[in-house]
Amino acid sequence: MASPPDHVGRIMAQWHAERPDLDVSPQGIIGRLHRLAARLTEELVAVYAEFGLGEGEFDILATLRRSGGTFELAPGDLAAQSMVSSGAITKRVDRCVESGWVSRRVSENDARGRVVALTPAGRALIDRAFEAHMANEARLVAGLNELERARLAHLLEVWGRALDV
């Protein structure tokens, strides 16, 4: 016996009944991804909050931590390498500075430039938070087997590259 349609499936059926002349099949992908992304964000943010972090602060700290070396970047590089918009970088860095997780100083190479660096407290925090984040992500994809995860990751990469202009 077939499973009953999910929320998006019910919406698609309604549209098909009302507008049989339209191909609503893209909703099966876009609608489900949209709903899934919202749900995943809820799940991810809940773990960040356990460490006193918001999404933006987590990304700032994670970007600095994975940069290696001295764990520091110019604000422009931080924006380019993070998953937040460049317009949001300043506010988020300010919050991280206020919390003692990062420092901001004048660049040694350019007196007009600034450098944002992870503090020891910030490094300890992001190391703990990232371990919990990876455990959470593993939990979130546990419903898919290894082959399904690999195929999905590949398809999303292909699709993402096709949409990048």
Buried (B, 14 or more C-beta within 10 A) or exposed (E): EEEEEEEBBEBBEEBBEEEEEEEBEEBBEEBBBEEEEEEBEEEBEEBBEEBEBEBBBBBBBBBBBEBEEEBBBBBEBBBEBBEBEEEBBEEBBEBBBEBEBBBBEEEEEEEEEBBBBBBEEBBEBBEEBBEEBEEBBEEBBEEEEEEEEEEEEEEEEEEEEEEEE
